[in-house]
Amino acid sequence: MKIGMIGLGRMGLNMARRLLLGGHEVAAFNRTPARTEELSAEGAIPCFSLQELTDALEPPRAIWLMLPAGEVVDSHIESLLDLLQAEDIIIDGGNTYYKDDQRRARTTGRRGIHYLDAGTSGGVWGLEIGYCLMLGGEKEPFDRVEPLLRTLAPPDGYLHCGPSGAGHFVKMIHNGIEYGLMQAYAEGFGILEDSEFGPNLDYAGLSHLWNQGSVIRSWLLELAEGAFAENPRLDEIQGYVEDSGEGRWAVKQAVDTASSAPVLTLSLMERFRSRREDHFPDRFLAALRHRFGGHAVKKK
């Protein structure tokens, strides 16, 4: 199958590579031409404008976007609408808020152009082991692009989740769960490190052990084993944890539907906390404890 790929960042480049290895034709466009040229050396059709990209594909076309969520996706779709025709398909595989998908599907639908949202999980390992894909949108265009999905995903690794927005909604909750799992592991290892046994524990070995039949075994622990093998006490890393936005959207959804989600919410708050040194609320708490109980405070 022939596919246009827009956005050759960390995920998009490897997805395009996996499609090429699977025998598909890939027409590639990236804002900075160096990535396009790099992929063309691996067999992709190099395109240096959206016009070139659409010209390289025969109708009905399929174009996959791997771009940062928000305005940049809207601007690319707006430009594509003037270049595409009815029955073409736009697939957004980035981390997009599901309500934006619903709005965009209405916009493209007025032109007869199909829109699919594809929640994509797999990170930098996707090229090797495949991507878990969660699709939202009409079933007919989903069926048309299924050969691409079969190549990108491992066995049983993709699913049509429902109408427009459903794919990214499911991916949003997936990422919220991921936040909670990571936080649980982080707190557990933190307690170990603070204990009398911490200095002598082999965390890489422990991560490996817990993946041998334990009820908490997971791919995250495999990744932890690799991280500890590289840096046993993680002392070369600053404890500053970013978030991609999907954790925030998951917590907002919980608030909107009055769904109890304390673990997911607190894991997000802990990421915010990680970005502060000498946190003002902590100074406030120390000052109050000193005032009401005469507890000692540490001076700067």
PyMOL commands that set and color helices and strands:
alter all, ss='L'
color gray80, all
select helices_A, chain A and resi 10-21+33-40+50-55+71-81+98-109+123-129+139-144+146-152+166-194+198-200+203-210+219-230+246-256+262-274+280-293
alter helices_A, ss='H'
color red, helices_A
select strands_A, chain A and resi 2-6+25-29+45-47+62-65+89-92+114-121+132-136+158-162
alter strands_A, ss='S'
color yellow, strands_A
deselect
rebuild
show_as cartoon
